[in-house]
Amino acid sequence: MEYVSGPIWSPHGFWRGHIGFEDGVIAEVGKGRAKDNVAEGIIMPTFINAHSHIVDYVVPVDLSMSLIEVVAPPNGLKYRVLGETPMERQRQAVSYLSECMLRKGTSAFSDFREGSVEGSMVLRSATGARPFIMGKTRSPHFDRDEVQELLKVSDGIGPSAISDWDYEELRELSDLVHSRGKVFALHCSERIREDLDKVLDLRPSYLVHMCQATDGDLEVCAQEGVPIVVCPRSNMFFGLPTPIRRMIEAGVVVALGTDNAMISFPDMFIEMEFAGRLLRSQGMSRLDCVMSMATGNGRKIINECPLIEFDPGSPCDFMVVRERGGDPVTDVVLRSAGHDPLLVYVGRKRRSHI
């Protein structure tokens, strides 16, 4: 059996102890330091990247373009480039970035994937972090046959905002997705505020962005139990600060994603640091919430249990991050970007950087 020792994350805070594991399963959890350790440092759950477009990595950045010119379907820059990029090149990008994510402590990522069935299938090239596939139709129109085929290869459907769709067609899409027991989620109020009543009538599992949300919108999301995924780096790239503090104070479940890979590399440590600094600028004094945004709350997005307990008999799903002499939350959120974890262990997938 192998051991790791150090401050161990729990839903109630960190405590010092050790974890013993073998064959991809946790076998022992106890207080104090183990004698022989393969790694010593902060022991915490792996990250969930709750919103990404990782194949956008193949798209060259054009700094002169607006958000609409870059990402709006069907003729935005990314759609034109993706349409011209061979599937083999897209598969290579998925394999490379999924490995990068796992090495950086991300075990799964929820990806809004363009390109209908063929595009969603590309995500199966992931060899590192596991994809949670949110398929997208070829164009912002409802085609029952296309959606039925897409639902066979995806975990759900993630269309763009209601502003891009005929609303009745979007309602048909939502009804079909829900009838198949799959996840339905939307971009919402990123560039302009959208009608939240109409959005919530579509019964989304969660919403993405909400940069232009009012306090009333956030209160309704909290009351209705609709989580929000924020992507502060990509939004700030286009001059759209994310009101994370207002979301948290309204009682919203907030998860964290990296969004478009052409402008934000899918590294959750960098995203956490940016979110932490943004929250500090918004007057937040503690950053424990950022840990939850990147771990437990992200698991809600991909329909996994948000409370992660390191119990004997559980599959390995943890990483060990170097201690830097401060509070563990501060060390992880603000002082780990640019560094690989010492150890990442997910099931039987193991990445060591000692």
Contacts in CASP RR format, 6 or more apart in sequence:
PFRMAT RR
TARGET T0000
AUTHOR 0000-0000-0000
METHOD contacts of the structure
MODEL  1
MEYVSGPIWSPHGFWRGHIGFEDGVIAEVGKGRAKDNVAEGIIMPTFINA
HSHIVDYVVPVDLSMSLIEVVAPPNGLKYRVLGETPMERQRQAVSYLSEC
MLRKGTSAFSDFREGSVEGSMVLRSATGARPFIMGKTRSPHFDRDEVQEL
LKVSDGIGPSAISDWDYEELRELSDLVHSRGKVFALHCSERIREDLDKVL
DLRPSYLVHMCQATDGDLEVCAQEGVPIVVCPRSNMFFGLPTPIRRMIEA
GVVVALGTDNAMISFPDMFIEMEFAGRLLRSQGMSRLDCVMSMATGNGRK
IINECPLIEFDPGSPCDFMVVRERGGDPVTDVVLRSAGHDPLLVYVGRKR
RSHI
1 20 0 8 1.000
1 21 0 8 1.000
1 22 0 8 1.000
1 27 0 8 1.000
1 28 0 8 1.000
2 20 0 8 1.000
2 21 0 8 1.000
2 22 0 8 1.000
2 38 0 8 1.000
3 18 0 8 1.000
3 19 0 8 1.000
3 20 0 8 1.000
3 21 0 8 1.000
3 28 0 8 1.000
3 34 0 8 1.000
3 35 0 8 1.000
3 36 0 8 1.000
3 37 0 8 1.000
3 38 0 8 1.000
4 18 0 8 1.000
4 19 0 8 1.000
4 20 0 8 1.000
4 21 0 8 1.000
4 34 0 8 1.000
4 37 0 8 1.000
4 38 0 8 1.000
4 39 0 8 1.000
4 40 0 8 1.000
4 41 0 8 1.000
4 43 0 8 1.000
4 318 0 8 1.000
4 320 0 8 1.000
4 343 0 8 1.000
5 16 0 8 1.000
5 17 0 8 1.000
5 18 0 8 1.000
5 19 0 8 1.000
5 32 0 8 1.000
5 33 0 8 1.000
5 34 0 8 1.000
5 37 0 8 1.000
5 40 0 8 1.000
5 41 0 8 1.000
5 43 0 8 1.000
6 16 0 8 1.000
6 17 0 8 1.000
6 18 0 8 1.000
6 33 0 8 1.000
6 40 0 8 1.000
6 41 0 8 1.000
6 42 0 8 1.000
6 43 0 8 1.000
6 323 0 8 1.000
7 14 0 8 1.000
7 15 0 8 1.000
7 16 0 8 1.000
7 17 0 8 1.000
7 41 0 8 1.000
7 42 0 8 1.000
7 43 0 8 1.000
7 323 0 8 1.000
7 328 0 8 1.000
8 14 0 8 1.000
8 15 0 8 1.000
8 16 0 8 1.000
8 17 0 8 1.000
8 19 0 8 1.000
8 29 0 8 1.000
8 43 0 8 1.000
8 44 0 8 1.000
8 310 0 8 1.000
9 42 0 8 1.000
9 43 0 8 1.000
9 44 0 8 1.000
9 45 0 8 1.000
9 291 0 8 1.000
9 295 0 8 1.000
9 308 0 8 1.000
9 328 0 8 1.000
10 309 0 8 1.000
10 310 0 8 1.000
11 307 0 8 1.000
11 308 0 8 1.000
11 309 0 8 1.000
13 288 0 8 1.000
14 42 0 8 1.000
14 328 0 8 1.000
14 329 0 8 1.000
15 31 0 8 1.000
16 31 0 8 1.000
16 32 0 8 1.000
16 33 0 8 1.000
17 29 0 8 1.000
17 30 0 8 1.000
17 31 0 8 1.000
17 32 0 8 1.000
17 33 0 8 1.000
18 28 0 8 1.000
18 29 0 8 1.000
18 30 0 8 1.000
18 31 0 8 1.000
18 32 0 8 1.000
18 33 0 8 1.000
18 34 0 8 1.000
18 37 0 8 1.000
19 26 0 8 1.000
19 28 0 8 1.000
19 29 0 8 1.000
19 30 0 8 1.000
19 43 0 8 1.000
19 310 0 8 1.000
19 318 0 8 1.000
20 26 0 8 1.000
20 27 0 8 1.000
20 28 0 8 1.000
20 29 0 8 1.000
20 34 0 8 1.000
21 27 0 8 1.000
21 28 0 8 1.000
21 316 0 8 1.000
21 345 0 8 1.000
23 348 0 8 1.000
24 315 0 8 1.000
24 316 0 8 1.000
24 345 0 8 1.000
24 347 0 8 1.000
24 348 0 8 1.000
25 313 0 8 1.000
25 314 0 8 1.000
25 315 0 8 1.000
25 316 0 8 1.000
26 310 0 8 1.000
26 311 0 8 1.000
26 312 0 8 1.000
26 313 0 8 1.000
26 314 0 8 1.000
26 315 0 8 1.000
26 316 0 8 1.000
27 312 0 8 1.000
27 313 0 8 1.000
28 312 0 8 1.000
29 310 0 8 1.000
29 311 0 8 1.000
29 312 0 8 1.000
33 40 0 8 1.000
38 343 0 8 1.000
38 352 0 8 1.000
38 354 0 8 1.000
39 320 0 8 1.000
39 342 0 8 1.000
39 343 0 8 1.000
39 352 0 8 1.000
39 354 0 8 1.000
40 320 0 8 1.000
40 323 0 8 1.000
40 342 0 8 1.000
41 320 0 8 1.000
41 321 0 8 1.000
41 322 0 8 1.000
41 323 0 8 1.000
41 342 0 8 1.000
42 320 0 8 1.000
42 321 0 8 1.000
42 322 0 8 1.000
42 323 0 8 1.000
42 328 0 8 1.000
42 331 0 8 1.000
42 332 0 8 1.000
43 310 0 8 1.000
43 318 0 8 1.000
43 319 0 8 1.000
43 320 0 8 1.000
44 291 0 8 1.000
44 295 0 8 1.000
44 318 0 8 1.000
44 319 0 8 1.000
44 321 0 8 1.000
44 332 0 8 1.000
45 295 0 8 1.000
45 296 0 8 1.000
45 308 0 8 1.000
45 317 0 8 1.000
45 318 0 8 1.000
45 319 0 8 1.000
46 105 0 8 1.000
46 106 0 8 1.000
46 107 0 8 1.000
46 108 0 8 1.000
46 295 0 8 1.000
46 317 0 8 1.000
46 318 0 8 1.000
46 319 0 8 1.000
46 344 0 8 1.000
46 346 0 8 1.000
47 104 0 8 1.000
47 105 0 8 1.000
47 106 0 8 1.000
47 107 0 8 1.000
47 268 0 8 1.000
47 294 0 8 1.000
47 295 0 8 1.000
48 106 0 8 1.000
48 107 0 8 1.000
48 108 0 8 1.000
48 109 0 8 1.000
48 110 0 8 1.000
48 255 0 8 1.000
48 294 0 8 1.000
48 295 0 8 1.000
48 296 0 8 1.000
48 298 0 8 1.000
48 299 0 8 1.000
48 301 0 8 1.000
48 302 0 8 1.000
48 304 0 8 1.000
49 101 0 8 1.000
49 106 0 8 1.000
49 108 0 8 1.000
49 109 0 8 1.000
49 110 0 8 1.000
49 129 0 8 1.000
49 256 0 8 1.000
49 257 0 8 1.000
49 258 0 8 1.000
49 266 0 8 1.000
49 268 0 8 1.000
50 109 0 8 1.000
50 110 0 8 1.000
50 229 0 8 1.000
50 255 0 8 1.000
50 256 0 8 1.000
50 257 0 8 1.000
50 297 0 8 1.000
50 298 0 8 1.000
50 301 0 8 1.000
50 302 0 8 1.000
51 110 0 8 1.000
51 112 0 8 1.000
51 208 0 8 1.000
51 229 0 8 1.000
51 231 0 8 1.000
51 255 0 8 1.000
51 257 0 8 1.000
51 258 0 8 1.000
51 259 0 8 1.000
51 301 0 8 1.000
52 109 0 8 1.000
52 110 0 8 1.000
52 111 0 8 1.000
52 112 0 8 1.000
52 257 0 8 1.000
52 258 0 8 1.000
52 259 0 8 1.000
52 261 0 8 1.000
52 266 0 8 1.000
53 78 0 8 1.000
53 111 0 8 1.000
53 112 0 8 1.000
53 113 0 8 1.000
53 114 0 8 1.000
53 259 0 8 1.000
53 260 0 8 1.000
53 261 0 8 1.000
54 93 0 8 1.000
54 94 0 8 1.000
54 97 0 8 1.000
54 98 0 8 1.000
54 109 0 8 1.000
54 111 0 8 1.000
54 261 0 8 1.000
54 266 0 8 1.000
55 82 0 8 1.000
55 90 0 8 1.000
55 93 0 8 1.000
55 94 0 8 1.000
55 113 0 8 1.000
55 114 0 8 1.000
55 119 0 8 1.000
55 122 0 8 1.000
55 261 0 8 1.000
56 78 0 8 1.000
56 82 0 8 1.000
56 260 0 8 1.000
56 261 0 8 1.000
56 262 0 8 1.000
57 93 0 8 1.000
57 96 0 8 1.000
57 97 0 8 1.000
57 261 0 8 1.000
57 262 0 8 1.000
58 81 0 8 1.000
58 82 0 8 1.000
58 85 0 8 1.000
58 89 0 8 1.000
58 90 0 8 1.000
58 93 0 8 1.000
58 262 0 8 1.000
59 77 0 8 1.000
59 78 0 8 1.000
59 81 0 8 1.000
59 82 0 8 1.000
59 260 0 8 1.000
59 262 0 8 1.000
60 81 0 8 1.000
60 262 0 8 1.000
61 262 0 8 1.000
61 263 0 8 1.000
62 69 0 8 1.000
62 70 0 8 1.000
62 77 0 8 1.000
65 77 0 8 1.000
66 238 0 8 1.000
67 190 0 8 1.000
67 191 0 8 1.000
67 238 0 8 1.000
67 240 0 8 1.000
68 76 0 8 1.000
68 191 0 8 1.000
69 76 0 8 1.000
69 77 0 8 1.000
70 76 0 8 1.000
70 77 0 8 1.000
70 78 0 8 1.000
70 260 0 8 1.000
71 77 0 8 1.000
71 78 0 8 1.000
71 260 0 8 1.000
72 160 0 8 1.000
72 164 0 8 1.000
73 79 0 8 1.000
73 114 0 8 1.000
73 139 0 8 1.000
73 140 0 8 1.000
73 160 0 8 1.000
73 164 0 8 1.000
74 139 0 8 1.000
74 140 0 8 1.000
78 114 0 8 1.000
78 260 0 8 1.000
78 262 0 8 1.000
79 114 0 8 1.000
82 90 0 8 1.000
82 114 0 8 1.000
82 115 0 8 1.000
87 118 0 8 1.000
87 119 0 8 1.000
87 122 0 8 1.000
90 119 0 8 1.000
90 122 0 8 1.000
91 122 0 8 1.000
91 125 0 8 1.000
92 125 0 8 1.000
93 261 0 8 1.000
94 122 0 8 1.000
94 123 0 8 1.000
94 125 0 8 1.000
94 126 0 8 1.000
94 131 0 8 1.000
95 125 0 8 1.000
95 126 0 8 1.000
95 127 0 8 1.000
97 261 0 8 1.000
97 266 0 8 1.000
98 109 0 8 1.000
98 125 0 8 1.000
98 126 0 8 1.000
98 127 0 8 1.000
98 128 0 8 1.000
98 129 0 8 1.000
98 130 0 8 1.000
98 131 0 8 1.000
99 127 0 8 1.000
99 128 0 8 1.000
99 129 0 8 1.000
100 265 0 8 1.000
100 266 0 8 1.000
100 267 0 8 1.000
101 109 0 8 1.000
101 128 0 8 1.000
101 129 0 8 1.000
101 266 0 8 1.000
101 267 0 8 1.000
101 268 0 8 1.000
102 128 0 8 1.000
102 129 0 8 1.000
102 344 0 8 1.000
102 346 0 8 1.000
102 349 0 8 1.000
102 351 0 8 1.000
103 340 0 8 1.000
103 344 0 8 1.000
103 351 0 8 1.000
103 353 0 8 1.000
104 267 0 8 1.000
104 268 0 8 1.000
104 269 0 8 1.000
104 340 0 8 1.000
104 341 0 8 1.000
104 344 0 8 1.000
105 268 0 8 1.000
105 319 0 8 1.000
105 341 0 8 1.000
105 344 0 8 1.000
105 351 0 8 1.000
106 129 0 8 1.000
106 266 0 8 1.000
106 268 0 8 1.000
107 129 0 8 1.000
107 130 0 8 1.000
107 317 0 8 1.000
107 344 0 8 1.000
107 346 0 8 1.000
108 129 0 8 1.000
108 130 0 8 1.000
108 131 0 8 1.000
108 132 0 8 1.000
108 302 0 8 1.000
108 304 0 8 1.000
109 129 0 8 1.000
109 130 0 8 1.000
109 131 0 8 1.000
109 132 0 8 1.000
109 266 0 8 1.000
110 132 0 8 1.000
110 134 0 8 1.000
110 229 0 8 1.000
110 301 0 8 1.000
110 302 0 8 1.000
111 123 0 8 1.000
111 131 0 8 1.000
111 132 0 8 1.000
111 133 0 8 1.000
111 134 0 8 1.000
112 134 0 8 1.000
112 135 0 8 1.000
112 136 0 8 1.000
112 158 0 8 1.000
112 185 0 8 1.000
112 187 0 8 1.000
112 208 0 8 1.000
113 119 0 8 1.000
113 120 0 8 1.000
113 122 0 8 1.000
113 123 0 8 1.000
113 133 0 8 1.000
113 134 0 8 1.000
113 135 0 8 1.000
113 136 0 8 1.000
113 154 0 8 1.000
114 136 0 8 1.000
115 136 0 8 1.000
115 138 0 8 1.000
116 135 0 8 1.000
116 136 0 8 1.000
116 137 0 8 1.000
116 138 0 8 1.000
116 146 0 8 1.000
116 150 0 8 1.000
117 146 0 8 1.000
117 149 0 8 1.000
117 150 0 8 1.000
117 152 0 8 1.000
117 153 0 8 1.000
119 135 0 8 1.000
120 133 0 8 1.000
120 135 0 8 1.000
120 150 0 8 1.000
120 153 0 8 1.000
120 154 0 8 1.000
121 153 0 8 1.000
123 131 0 8 1.000
123 133 0 8 1.000
124 131 0 8 1.000
128 349 0 8 1.000
132 155 0 8 1.000
132 301 0 8 1.000
132 302 0 8 1.000
133 153 0 8 1.000
133 154 0 8 1.000
133 155 0 8 1.000
133 156 0 8 1.000
134 154 0 8 1.000
134 155 0 8 1.000
134 156 0 8 1.000
134 157 0 8 1.000
134 158 0 8 1.000
134 183 0 8 1.000
134 185 0 8 1.000
135 150 0 8 1.000
135 154 0 8 1.000
135 156 0 8 1.000
135 157 0 8 1.000
135 158 0 8 1.000
136 157 0 8 1.000
136 158 0 8 1.000
136 159 0 8 1.000
136 160 0 8 1.000
137 143 0 8 1.000
137 146 0 8 1.000
137 147 0 8 1.000
137 150 0 8 1.000
137 157 0 8 1.000
137 159 0 8 1.000
137 173 0 8 1.000
138 146 0 8 1.000
140 159 0 8 1.000
140 160 0 8 1.000
140 164 0 8 1.000
140 165 0 8 1.000
141 165 0 8 1.000
141 166 0 8 1.000
141 169 0 8 1.000
142 169 0 8 1.000
142 170 0 8 1.000
142 172 0 8 1.000
142 173 0 8 1.000
144 172 0 8 1.000
144 176 0 8 1.000
147 157 0 8 1.000
147 173 0 8 1.000
147 176 0 8 1.000
147 177 0 8 1.000
148 176 0 8 1.000
150 157 0 8 1.000
151 157 0 8 1.000
151 176 0 8 1.000
151 177 0 8 1.000
151 180 0 8 1.000
151 182 0 8 1.000
154 182 0 8 1.000
155 182 0 8 1.000
155 183 0 8 1.000
155 302 0 8 1.000
156 177 0 8 1.000
156 182 0 8 1.000
156 183 0 8 1.000
156 184 0 8 1.000
156 185 0 8 1.000
157 173 0 8 1.000
157 177 0 8 1.000
157 182 0 8 1.000
157 183 0 8 1.000
157 184 0 8 1.000
157 185 0 8 1.000
158 184 0 8 1.000
158 185 0 8 1.000
158 186 0 8 1.000
159 165 0 8 1.000
159 170 0 8 1.000
159 173 0 8 1.000
159 186 0 8 1.000
159 187 0 8 1.000
160 186 0 8 1.000
160 187 0 8 1.000
161 186 0 8 1.000
161 187 0 8 1.000
161 188 0 8 1.000
161 189 0 8 1.000
161 190 0 8 1.000
161 194 0 8 1.000
162 170 0 8 1.000
162 186 0 8 1.000
162 188 0 8 1.000
162 194 0 8 1.000
162 195 0 8 1.000
162 198 0 8 1.000
162 199 0 8 1.000
162 202 0 8 1.000
163 192 0 8 1.000
163 194 0 8 1.000
165 173 0 8 1.000
167 198 0 8 1.000
170 202 0 8 1.000
171 201 0 8 1.000
171 202 0 8 1.000
173 184 0 8 1.000
174 184 0 8 1.000
174 202 0 8 1.000
174 203 0 8 1.000
174 204 0 8 1.000
177 183 0 8 1.000
177 184 0 8 1.000
178 184 0 8 1.000
178 203 0 8 1.000
183 205 0 8 1.000
183 303 0 8 1.000
184 202 0 8 1.000
184 203 0 8 1.000
184 204 0 8 1.000
184 205 0 8 1.000
185 204 0 8 1.000
185 205 0 8 1.000
185 206 0 8 1.000
185 207 0 8 1.000
185 208 0 8 1.000
186 199 0 8 1.000
186 202 0 8 1.000
186 204 0 8 1.000
186 207 0 8 1.000
186 208 0 8 1.000
187 207 0 8 1.000
187 208 0 8 1.000
187 209 0 8 1.000
188 194 0 8 1.000
188 196 0 8 1.000
188 199 0 8 1.000
188 204 0 8 1.000
188 207 0 8 1.000
188 208 0 8 1.000
188 209 0 8 1.000
188 210 0 8 1.000
188 213 0 8 1.000
189 196 0 8 1.000
189 207 0 8 1.000
189 209 0 8 1.000
189 210 0 8 1.000
189 211 0 8 1.000
189 212 0 8 1.000
189 213 0 8 1.000
189 217 0 8 1.000
190 208 0 8 1.000
190 209 0 8 1.000
190 210 0 8 1.000
190 211 0 8 1.000
190 212 0 8 1.000
190 235 0 8 1.000
190 240 0 8 1.000
191 211 0 8 1.000
191 212 0 8 1.000
191 238 0 8 1.000
191 240 0 8 1.000
192 212 0 8 1.000
193 212 0 8 1.000
193 213 0 8 1.000
193 214 0 8 1.000
193 217 0 8 1.000
194 212 0 8 1.000
196 213 0 8 1.000
196 217 0 8 1.000
196 220 0 8 1.000
196 221 0 8 1.000
199 207 0 8 1.000
200 220 0 8 1.000
200 224 0 8 1.000
200 226 0 8 1.000
204 226 0 8 1.000
205 226 0 8 1.000
205 227 0 8 1.000
205 301 0 8 1.000
206 226 0 8 1.000
206 227 0 8 1.000
206 228 0 8 1.000
206 229 0 8 1.000
206 255 0 8 1.000
206 300 0 8 1.000
206 301 0 8 1.000
207 221 0 8 1.000
207 226 0 8 1.000
207 227 0 8 1.000
207 228 0 8 1.000
207 229 0 8 1.000
208 228 0 8 1.000
208 229 0 8 1.000
208 231 0 8 1.000
209 228 0 8 1.000
209 229 0 8 1.000
209 230 0 8 1.000
209 231 0 8 1.000
209 235 0 8 1.000
209 240 0 8 1.000
209 242 0 8 1.000
210 217 0 8 1.000
210 218 0 8 1.000
210 221 0 8 1.000
210 228 0 8 1.000
210 230 0 8 1.000
210 242 0 8 1.000
210 243 0 8 1.000
210 247 0 8 1.000
211 235 0 8 1.000
211 240 0 8 1.000
211 241 0 8 1.000
211 242 0 8 1.000
211 243 0 8 1.000
212 240 0 8 1.000
213 221 0 8 1.000
213 243 0 8 1.000
213 246 0 8 1.000
213 247 0 8 1.000
215 246 0 8 1.000
215 250 0 8 1.000
216 250 0 8 1.000
218 228 0 8 1.000
218 243 0 8 1.000
218 246 0 8 1.000
218 247 0 8 1.000
218 250 0 8 1.000
218 251 0 8 1.000
218 252 0 8 1.000
219 250 0 8 1.000
221 227 0 8 1.000
221 228 0 8 1.000
221 250 0 8 1.000
221 252 0 8 1.000
222 250 0 8 1.000
222 251 0 8 1.000
222 252 0 8 1.000
225 253 0 8 1.000
226 252 0 8 1.000
227 252 0 8 1.000
227 253 0 8 1.000
227 254 0 8 1.000
227 255 0 8 1.000
227 297 0 8 1.000
227 300 0 8 1.000
227 301 0 8 1.000
228 247 0 8 1.000
228 252 0 8 1.000
228 253 0 8 1.000
228 254 0 8 1.000
228 255 0 8 1.000
229 254 0 8 1.000
229 255 0 8 1.000
229 256 0 8 1.000
229 257 0 8 1.000
229 298 0 8 1.000
229 301 0 8 1.000
230 242 0 8 1.000
230 244 0 8 1.000
230 247 0 8 1.000
230 254 0 8 1.000
230 255 0 8 1.000
230 256 0 8 1.000
230 257 0 8 1.000
230 275 0 8 1.000
230 293 0 8 1.000
231 242 0 8 1.000
231 256 0 8 1.000
231 257 0 8 1.000
231 258 0 8 1.000
231 259 0 8 1.000
231 264 0 8 1.000
231 271 0 8 1.000
232 241 0 8 1.000
232 242 0 8 1.000
232 244 0 8 1.000
232 271 0 8 1.000
232 274 0 8 1.000
232 275 0 8 1.000
232 278 0 8 1.000
233 258 0 8 1.000
233 259 0 8 1.000
233 263 0 8 1.000
233 264 0 8 1.000
233 270 0 8 1.000
233 271 0 8 1.000
233 274 0 8 1.000
234 258 0 8 1.000
234 259 0 8 1.000
234 260 0 8 1.000
234 263 0 8 1.000
234 264 0 8 1.000
235 241 0 8 1.000
235 242 0 8 1.000
235 259 0 8 1.000
236 242 0 8 1.000
236 274 0 8 1.000
236 278 0 8 1.000
237 263 0 8 1.000
237 264 0 8 1.000
241 278 0 8 1.000
242 278 0 8 1.000
243 282 0 8 1.000
244 254 0 8 1.000
244 275 0 8 1.000
244 278 0 8 1.000
244 279 0 8 1.000
244 282 0 8 1.000
245 279 0 8 1.000
245 282 0 8 1.000
245 283 0 8 1.000
245 284 0 8 1.000
246 282 0 8 1.000
247 254 0 8 1.000
248 254 0 8 1.000
248 284 0 8 1.000
248 289 0 8 1.000
253 297 0 8 1.000
253 300 0 8 1.000
254 289 0 8 1.000
254 293 0 8 1.000
254 297 0 8 1.000
255 293 0 8 1.000
255 294 0 8 1.000
255 296 0 8 1.000
255 297 0 8 1.000
255 298 0 8 1.000
255 300 0 8 1.000
255 301 0 8 1.000
256 268 0 8 1.000
256 271 0 8 1.000
256 272 0 8 1.000
256 275 0 8 1.000
256 290 0 8 1.000
256 293 0 8 1.000
256 294 0 8 1.000
256 297 0 8 1.000
256 298 0 8 1.000
257 268 0 8 1.000
257 271 0 8 1.000
258 264 0 8 1.000
258 265 0 8 1.000
258 266 0 8 1.000
258 267 0 8 1.000
258 268 0 8 1.000
258 271 0 8 1.000
264 270 0 8 1.000
264 271 0 8 1.000
267 337 0 8 1.000
267 338 0 8 1.000
268 294 0 8 1.000
269 332 0 8 1.000
269 336 0 8 1.000
269 337 0 8 1.000
269 338 0 8 1.000
269 339 0 8 1.000
270 337 0 8 1.000
270 338 0 8 1.000
271 294 0 8 1.000
272 290 0 8 1.000
272 291 0 8 1.000
272 293 0 8 1.000
272 294 0 8 1.000
272 332 0 8 1.000
272 333 0 8 1.000
272 336 0 8 1.000
272 337 0 8 1.000
273 333 0 8 1.000
273 334 0 8 1.000
273 336 0 8 1.000
273 337 0 8 1.000
275 290 0 8 1.000
275 293 0 8 1.000
275 333 0 8 1.000
276 284 0 8 1.000
276 287 0 8 1.000
276 290 0 8 1.000
276 333 0 8 1.000
276 334 0 8 1.000
277 334 0 8 1.000
279 287 0 8 1.000
279 289 0 8 1.000
279 290 0 8 1.000
280 287 0 8 1.000
286 329 0 8 1.000
287 329 0 8 1.000
287 330 0 8 1.000
287 333 0 8 1.000
287 334 0 8 1.000
288 329 0 8 1.000
290 329 0 8 1.000
290 333 0 8 1.000
291 329 0 8 1.000
291 332 0 8 1.000
291 333 0 8 1.000
295 308 0 8 1.000
296 306 0 8 1.000
296 307 0 8 1.000
296 308 0 8 1.000
297 306 0 8 1.000
298 306 0 8 1.000
299 305 0 8 1.000
299 306 0 8 1.000
299 308 0 8 1.000
300 306 0 8 1.000
308 317 0 8 1.000
310 318 0 8 1.000
315 347 0 8 1.000
316 345 0 8 1.000
316 346 0 8 1.000
316 347 0 8 1.000
317 345 0 8 1.000
317 346 0 8 1.000
317 347 0 8 1.000
318 345 0 8 1.000
319 341 0 8 1.000
319 342 0 8 1.000
319 343 0 8 1.000
319 344 0 8 1.000
319 345 0 8 1.000
320 341 0 8 1.000
320 342 0 8 1.000
320 343 0 8 1.000
321 331 0 8 1.000
321 332 0 8 1.000
321 336 0 8 1.000
321 341 0 8 1.000
321 342 0 8 1.000
322 331 0 8 1.000
322 336 0 8 1.000
322 339 0 8 1.000
322 341 0 8 1.000
322 342 0 8 1.000
323 331 0 8 1.000
324 331 0 8 1.000
324 335 0 8 1.000
324 336 0 8 1.000
325 331 0 8 1.000
340 353 0 8 1.000
341 351 0 8 1.000
341 353 0 8 1.000
342 352 0 8 1.000
342 353 0 8 1.000
342 354 0 8 1.000
343 350 0 8 1.000
343 351 0 8 1.000
343 352 0 8 1.000
343 353 0 8 1.000
343 354 0 8 1.000
344 350 0 8 1.000
344 351 0 8 1.000
344 352 0 8 1.000
345 351 0 8 1.000
END
